[in-house]
């Protein structure tokens, strides 16, 4: 099964963003939601792991997912496509996480 959505379903309302996204969207395999993450690189296993929940997405399967054990949890009250709708806030969080890692 493959999931396919429109930008507005993810909270993207800016006309220019929708136009930009529409040329790049592709169906997503459904099993991306139920297959566990496998980290096999030994160096990567030592890094701090962080889970960013974009909780402004409404009622969806994404909210039901929990942060894996021993991962840092962070929440942004933004939609699923936060990298498009609120790139500054996401960048600030990612930069803060990177600084904590170094």
ABEGO torsion letter per residue (X at the ends): XBBBBBAAAAGBABAAAAAAAAAABBBBBAAAAABBBBBABAAAAABBBBBBBBAAAEBBAAAABBBBBGBBBBBBBBBABAAAABAAAAAAAAAAAAAAAX
